[in-house]
Amino acid sequence: MQSAGLGLTEVPTDDLKSLLKQVHRGQVPSPLEKAHLLSMGMNRIAENGGYLLVGLDSRALRSLLTCVISERINRR
């Protein structure tokens, strides 16, 4: 269940990387809807921060996911 203010912090990095790969392959509908995430089996994203991704087109989705993943990697 989504918690206000947590954004994508509850979503594992591997899940975000998986979604990004699918975006790059053109396998994610644009604009993204929560139902798309659920039908793709990405329930953790859909329920934990997915609201931030809903409505984004492929370009915006790629940019956001790349930023979040990069920030996490650089934090280590």
N, CA, C and O atoms as CSV, one atom per row, in Angstrom:
chain,resi,resn,atom,element,x,y,z
A,1,MET,N,N,0.833,-1.175,0.000
A,1,MET,CA,C,0.000,0.000,0.000
A,1,MET,C,C,0.881,1.242,0.000
A,1,MET,O,O,1.878,1.300,0.719
A,2,GLN,N,N,0.516,2.229,-0.800
A,2,GLN,CA,C,1.333,3.424,-0.909
A,2,GLN,C,C,1.216,4.309,0.315
A,2,GLN,O,O,0.139,4.470,0.888
A,3,SER,N,N,2.341,4.878,0.702
A,3,SER,CA,C,2.370,5.799,1.818
A,3,SER,C,C,2.798,7.158,1.298
A,3,SER,O,O,3.798,7.266,0.588
A,4,ALA,N,N,2.063,8.178,1.640
A,4,ALA,CA,C,2.362,9.516,1.173
A,4,ALA,C,C,3.758,9.925,1.606
A,4,ALA,O,O,4.154,9.706,2.750
A,5,GLY,N,N,4.488,10.512,0.696
A,5,GLY,CA,C,5.802,11.033,1.010
A,5,GLY,C,C,6.952,10.067,0.842
A,5,GLY,O,O,8.109,10.488,0.874
A,6,LEU,N,N,6.676,8.786,0.663
A,6,LEU,CA,C,7.764,7.817,0.520
A,6,LEU,C,C,8.233,7.657,-0.917
A,6,LEU,O,O,9.308,7.108,-1.159
A,7,GLY,N,N,7.448,8.123,-1.863
A,7,GLY,CA,C,7.834,8.014,-3.265
A,7,GLY,C,C,8.150,6.585,-3.645
A,7,GLY,O,O,7.372,5.673,-3.367
A,8,LEU,N,N,9.283,6.391,-4.277
A,8,LEU,CA,C,9.696,5.065,-4.743
A,8,LEU,C,C,10.655,4.373,-3.777
A,8,LEU,O,O,11.252,3.355,-4.128
A,9,THR,N,N,10.811,4.910,-2.566
A,9,THR,CA,C,11.778,4.342,-1.626
A,9,THR,C,C,11.466,2.910,-1.212
A,9,THR,O,O,12.369,2.162,-0.836
A,10,GLU,N,N,10.198,2.527,-1.278
A,10,GLU,CA,C,9.797,1.173,-0.876
A,10,GLU,C,C,9.942,0.154,-2.010
A,10,GLU,O,O,9.725,-1.040,-1.800
A,11,VAL,N,N,10.305,0.616,-3.204
A,11,VAL,CA,C,10.427,-0.261,-4.370
A,11,VAL,C,C,11.879,-0.706,-4.504
A,11,VAL,O,O,12.772,0.139,-4.566
A,12,PRO,N,N,12.136,-2.012,-4.550
A,12,PRO,CA,C,13.503,-2.503,-4.718
A,12,PRO,C,C,14.123,-2.008,-6.036
A,12,PRO,O,O,13.444,-1.896,-7.057
A,13,THR,N,N,15.399,-1.722,-5.984
A,13,THR,CA,C,16.122,-1.240,-7.163
A,13,THR,C,C,16.007,-2.225,-8.320
A,13,THR,O,O,15.871,-1.807,-9.470
A,14,ASP,N,N,16.060,-3.506,-8.041
A,14,ASP,CA,C,15.960,-4.504,-9.115
A,14,ASP,C,C,14.626,-4.405,-9.841
A,14,ASP,O,O,14.572,-4.619,-11.052
A,15,ASP,N,N,13.554,-4.086,-9.132
A,15,ASP,CA,C,12.241,-3.912,-9.768
A,15,ASP,C,C,12.263,-2.703,-10.706
A,15,ASP,O,O,11.717,-2.754,-11.809
A,16,LEU,N,N,12.897,-1.620,-10.259
A,16,LEU,CA,C,12.985,-0.421,-11.100
A,16,LEU,C,C,13.836,-0.684,-12.337
A,16,LEU,O,O,13.514,-0.222,-13.432
A,17,LYS,N,N,14.923,-1.429,-12.156
A,17,LYS,CA,C,15.777,-1.781,-13.297
A,17,LYS,C,C,15.013,-2.638,-14.299
A,17,LYS,O,O,15.149,-2.456,-15.508
A,18,SER,N,N,14.222,-3.557,-13.804
A,18,SER,CA,C,13.422,-4.416,-14.678
A,18,SER,C,C,12.426,-3.589,-15.486
A,18,SER,O,O,12.263,-3.800,-16.688
A,19,LEU,N,N,11.767,-2.652,-14.822
A,19,LEU,CA,C,10.821,-1.789,-15.526
A,19,LEU,C,C,11.540,-0.940,-16.565
A,19,LEU,O,O,11.042,-0.772,-17.678
A,20,LEU,N,N,12.695,-0.408,-16.218
A,20,LEU,CA,C,13.457,0.411,-17.154
A,20,LEU,C,C,13.856,-0.389,-18.392
A,20,LEU,O,O,13.783,0.124,-19.509
A,21,LYS,N,N,14.272,-1.629,-18.208
A,21,LYS,CA,C,14.611,-2.488,-19.348
A,21,LYS,C,C,13.405,-2.657,-20.268
A,21,LYS,O,O,13.535,-2.602,-21.491
A,22,GLN,N,N,12.243,-2.859,-19.676
A,22,GLN,CA,C,11.040,-3.032,-20.488
A,22,GLN,C,C,10.654,-1.747,-21.208
A,22,GLN,O,O,10.142,-1.789,-22.326
A,23,VAL,N,N,10.894,-0.619,-20.576
A,23,VAL,CA,C,10.632,0.672,-21.236
A,23,VAL,C,C,11.550,0.809,-22.446
A,23,VAL,O,O,11.102,1.187,-23.528
A,24,HIS,N,N,12.823,0.505,-22.267
A,24,HIS,CA,C,13.792,0.594,-23.373
A,24,HIS,C,C,13.417,-0.340,-24.528
A,24,HIS,O,O,13.664,-0.020,-25.690
A,25,ARG,N,N,12.838,-1.461,-24.216
A,25,ARG,CA,C,12.447,-2.437,-25.246
A,25,ARG,C,C,11.102,-2.102,-25.887
A,25,ARG,O,O,10.664,-2.797,-26.804
A,26,GLY,N,N,10.454,-1.057,-25.417
A,26,GLY,CA,C,9.162,-0.668,-25.972
A,26,GLY,C,C,8.014,-1.557,-25.519
A,26,GLY,O,O,6.987,-1.639,-26.194
A,27,GLN,N,N,8.180,-2.221,-24.382
A,27,GLN,CA,C,7.177,-3.157,-23.881
A,27,GLN,C,C,6.227,-2.543,-22.855
A,27,GLN,O,O,5.371,-3.235,-22.304
A,28,VAL,N,N,6.380,-1.243,-22.599
A,28,VAL,CA,C,5.539,-0.571,-21.609
A,28,VAL,C,C,4.637,0.421,-22.331
A,28,VAL,O,O,5.125,1.298,-23.043
A,29,PRO,N,N,3.331,0.289,-22.152
A,29,PRO,CA,C,2.400,1.218,-22.808
A,29,PRO,C,C,2.627,2.656,-22.341
A,29,PRO,O,O,3.056,2.902,-21.214
A,30,SER,N,N,2.332,3.582,-23.224
A,30,SER,CA,C,2.522,4.993,-22.917
A,30,SER,C,C,1.260,5.767,-23.248
A,30,SER,O,O,0.722,5.606,-24.343
A,31,PRO,N,N,0.770,6.597,-22.348
A,31,PRO,CA,C,1.266,6.840,-20.997
A,31,PRO,C,C,0.967,5.656,-20.081
A,31,PRO,O,O,0.018,4.902,-20.295
A,32,LEU,N,N,1.793,5.518,-19.070
A,32,LEU,CA,C,1.677,4.397,-18.143
A,32,LEU,C,C,0.462,4.556,-17.237
A,32,LEU,O,O,0.144,5.657,-16.786
A,33,GLU,N,N,-0.207,3.444,-16.980
A,33,GLU,CA,C,-1.325,3.407,-16.040
A,33,GLU,C,C,-1.051,2.324,-15.000
A,33,GLU,O,O,-0.300,1.384,-15.259
A,34,LYS,N,N,-1.657,2.458,-13.835
A,34,LYS,CA,C,-1.468,1.473,-12.769
A,34,LYS,C,C,-1.863,0.080,-13.251
A,34,LYS,O,O,-1.210,-0.905,-12.907
A,35,ALA,N,N,-2.918,-0.004,-14.037
A,35,ALA,CA,C,-3.368,-1.296,-14.559
A,35,ALA,C,C,-2.285,-1.956,-15.412
A,35,ALA,O,O,-2.163,-3.181,-15.422
A,36,HIS,N,N,-1.499,-1.147,-16.125
A,36,HIS,CA,C,-0.402,-1.698,-16.927
A,36,HIS,C,C,0.634,-2.358,-16.018
A,36,HIS,O,O,1.095,-3.468,-16.287
A,37,LEU,N,N,0.991,-1.666,-14.946
A,37,LEU,CA,C,1.972,-2.232,-14.015
A,37,LEU,C,C,1.473,-3.546,-13.429
A,37,LEU,O,O,2.218,-4.523,-13.350
A,38,LEU,N,N,0.215,-3.562,-13.022
A,38,LEU,CA,C,-0.359,-4.777,-12.444
A,38,LEU,C,C,-0.393,-5.912,-13.464
A,38,LEU,O,O,-0.090,-7.056,-13.125
A,39,SER,N,N,-0.755,-5.611,-14.693
A,39,SER,CA,C,-0.823,-6.665,-15.717
A,39,SER,C,C,0.559,-7.179,-16.100
A,39,SER,O,O,0.689,-8.287,-16.621
A,40,MET,N,N,1.587,-6.381,-15.842
A,40,MET,CA,C,2.970,-6.783,-16.133
A,40,MET,C,C,3.589,-7.530,-14.952
A,40,MET,O,O,4.740,-7.959,-15.022
A,41,GLY,N,N,2.820,-7.685,-13.862
A,41,GLY,CA,C,3.339,-8.372,-12.685
A,41,GLY,C,C,4.211,-7.495,-11.801
A,41,GLY,O,O,4.948,-7.999,-10.954
A,42,MET,N,N,4.128,-6.194,-11.994
A,42,MET,CA,C,4.942,-5.254,-11.223
A,42,MET,C,C,4.105,-4.661,-10.087
A,42,MET,O,O,3.983,-3.444,-9.947
A,43,ASN,N,N,3.544,-5.543,-9.295
A,43,ASN,CA,C,2.649,-5.139,-8.211
A,43,ASN,C,C,3.342,-4.303,-7.148
A,43,ASN,O,O,2.743,-3.373,-6.607
A,44,ARG,N,N,4.609,-4.622,-6.835
A,44,ARG,CA,C,5.308,-3.840,-5.809
A,44,ARG,C,C,5.478,-2.392,-6.247
A,44,ARG,O,O,5.374,-1.475,-5.432
A,45,ILE,N,N,5.737,-2.189,-7.525
A,45,ILE,CA,C,5.848,-0.817,-8.030
A,45,ILE,C,C,4.479,-0.159,-8.020
A,45,ILE,O,O,4.338,0.982,-7.580
A,46,ALA,N,N,3.475,-0.870,-8.500
A,46,ALA,CA,C,2.126,-0.315,-8.587
A,46,ALA,C,C,1.604,0.119,-7.225
A,46,ALA,O,O,0.928,1.142,-7.115
A,47,GLU,N,N,1.911,-0.649,-6.191
A,47,GLU,CA,C,1.379,-0.374,-4.859
A,47,GLU,C,C,2.282,0.500,-3.996
A,47,GLU,O,O,1.836,1.017,-2.972
A,48,ASN,N,N,3.533,0.672,-4.387
A,48,ASN,CA,C,4.494,1.423,-3.570
A,48,ASN,C,C,5.198,2.485,-4.412
A,48,ASN,O,O,6.348,2.307,-4.811
A,49,GLY,N,N,4.530,3.547,-4.669
A,49,GLY,CA,C,5.149,4.641,-5.407
A,49,GLY,C,C,4.784,4.696,-6.866
A,49,GLY,O,O,5.181,5.627,-7.567
A,50,GLY,N,N,4.043,3.728,-7.337
A,50,GLY,CA,C,3.651,3.703,-8.745
A,50,GLY,C,C,2.838,4.907,-9.163
A,50,GLY,O,O,2.804,5.268,-10.339
A,51,TYR,N,N,2.179,5.534,-8.189
A,51,TYR,CA,C,1.391,6.726,-8.500
A,51,TYR,C,C,2.262,7.837,-9.090
A,51,TYR,O,O,1.756,8.704,-9.804
A,52,LEU,N,N,3.560,7.820,-8.801
A,52,LEU,CA,C,4.471,8.812,-9.370
A,52,LEU,C,C,4.748,8.566,-10.844
A,52,LEU,O,O,5.137,9.484,-11.567
A,53,LEU,N,N,4.550,7.341,-11.290
A,53,LEU,CA,C,4.855,6.955,-12.661
A,53,LEU,C,C,3.638,7.025,-13.574
A,53,LEU,O,O,3.772,7.134,-14.793
A,54,VAL,N,N,2.457,6.961,-12.981
A,54,VAL,CA,C,1.221,6.951,-13.756
A,54,VAL,C,C,1.087,8.252,-14.536
A,54,VAL,O,O,1.265,9.346,-14.001
A,55,GLY,N,N,0.767,8.099,-15.813
A,55,GLY,CA,C,0.569,9.250,-16.676
A,55,GLY,C,C,1.805,9.676,-17.443
A,55,GLY,O,O,1.725,10.526,-18.329
A,56,LEU,N,N,2.957,9.089,-17.107
A,56,LEU,CA,C,4.192,9.461,-17.793
A,56,LEU,C,C,4.307,8.750,-19.130
A,56,LEU,O,O,3.915,7.592,-19.268
A,57,ASP,N,N,4.853,9.467,-20.122
A,57,ASP,CA,C,5.134,8.826,-21.397
A,57,ASP,C,C,6.484,8.111,-21.285
A,57,ASP,O,O,7.158,8.207,-20.260
A,58,SER,N,N,6.865,7.411,-22.320
A,58,SER,CA,C,8.086,6.598,-22.275
A,58,SER,C,C,9.329,7.421,-21.977
A,58,SER,O,O,10.194,6.995,-21.211
A,59,ARG,N,N,9.417,8.582,-22.573
A,59,ARG,CA,C,10.602,9.429,-22.376
A,59,ARG,C,C,10.718,9.887,-20.922
A,59,ARG,O,O,11.791,9.810,-20.324
A,60,ALA,N,N,9.615,10.360,-20.364
A,60,ALA,CA,C,9.620,10.817,-18.972
A,60,ALA,C,C,9.864,9.652,-18.015
A,60,ALA,O,O,10.572,9.799,-17.018
A,61,LEU,N,N,9.286,8.515,-18.315
A,61,LEU,CA,C,9.461,7.330,-17.488
A,61,LEU,C,C,10.923,6.892,-17.477
A,61,LEU,O,O,11.480,6.580,-16.424
A,62,ARG,N,N,11.536,6.872,-18.658
A,62,ARG,CA,C,12.962,6.522,-18.772
A,62,ARG,C,C,13.809,7.478,-17.934
A,62,ARG,O,O,14.705,7.052,-17.205
A,63,SER,N,N,13.520,8.754,-18.046
A,63,SER,CA,C,14.298,9.771,-17.323
A,63,SER,C,C,14.166,9.602,-15.810
A,63,SER,O,O,15.163,9.611,-15.088
A,64,LEU,N,N,12.936,9.450,-15.341
A,64,LEU,CA,C,12.707,9.319,-13.905
A,64,LEU,C,C,13.354,8.065,-13.339
A,64,LEU,O,O,14.023,8.118,-12.308
A,65,LEU,N,N,13.157,6.944,-14.007
A,65,LEU,CA,C,13.739,5.683,-13.531
A,65,LEU,C,C,15.265,5.739,-13.537
A,65,LEU,O,O,15.911,5.253,-12.609
A,66,THR,N,N,15.834,6.325,-14.575
A,66,THR,CA,C,17.289,6.453,-14.663
A,66,THR,C,C,17.824,7.294,-13.513
A,66,THR,O,O,18.846,6.953,-12.917
A,67,CYS,N,N,17.147,8.383,-13.201
A,67,CYS,CA,C,17.563,9.250,-12.085
A,67,CYS,C,C,17.501,8.522,-10.753
A,67,CYS,O,O,18.445,8.588,-9.966
A,68,VAL,N,N,16.408,7.836,-10.494
A,68,VAL,CA,C,16.241,7.140,-9.214
A,68,VAL,C,C,17.281,6.035,-9.063
A,68,VAL,O,O,17.904,5.900,-8.010
A,69,ILE,N,N,17.464,5.250,-10.113
A,69,ILE,CA,C,18.441,4.154,-10.063
A,69,ILE,C,C,19.856,4.707,-9.884
A,69,ILE,O,O,20.629,4.187,-9.080
A,70,SER,N,N,20.194,5.756,-10.628
A,70,SER,CA,C,21.524,6.359,-10.521
A,70,SER,C,C,21.795,6.912,-9.131
A,70,SER,O,O,22.893,6.761,-8.594
A,71,GLU,N,N,20.798,7.544,-8.563
A,71,GLU,CA,C,20.949,8.089,-7.217
A,71,GLU,C,C,21.199,6.981,-6.209
A,71,GLU,O,O,22.028,7.128,-5.312
A,72,ARG,N,N,20.495,5.888,-6.352
A,72,ARG,CA,C,20.687,4.763,-5.422
A,72,ARG,C,C,22.058,4.141,-5.575
A,72,ARG,O,O,22.700,3.798,-4.582
A,73,ILE,N,N,22.508,3.993,-6.796
A,73,ILE,CA,C,23.820,3.386,-7.044
A,73,ILE,C,C,24.921,4.277,-6.500
A,73,ILE,O,O,25.892,3.782,-5.927
A,74,ASN,N,N,24.783,5.589,-6.671
A,74,ASN,CA,C,25.814,6.526,-6.223
A,74,ASN,C,C,25.841,6.707,-4.713
A,74,ASN,O,O,26.810,7.241,-4.173
A,75,ARG,N,N,24.799,6.274,-4.029
A,75,ARG,CA,C,24.722,6.375,-2.574
A,75,ARG,C,C,25.556,5.313,-1.866
A,75,ARG,O,O,25.877,5.456,-0.686
A,76,ARG,N,N,25.899,4.275,-2.567
A,76,ARG,CA,C,26.622,3.145,-1.944
A,76,ARG,C,C,28.038,3.499,-1.614
A,76,ARG,O,O,28.776,2.665,-1.089
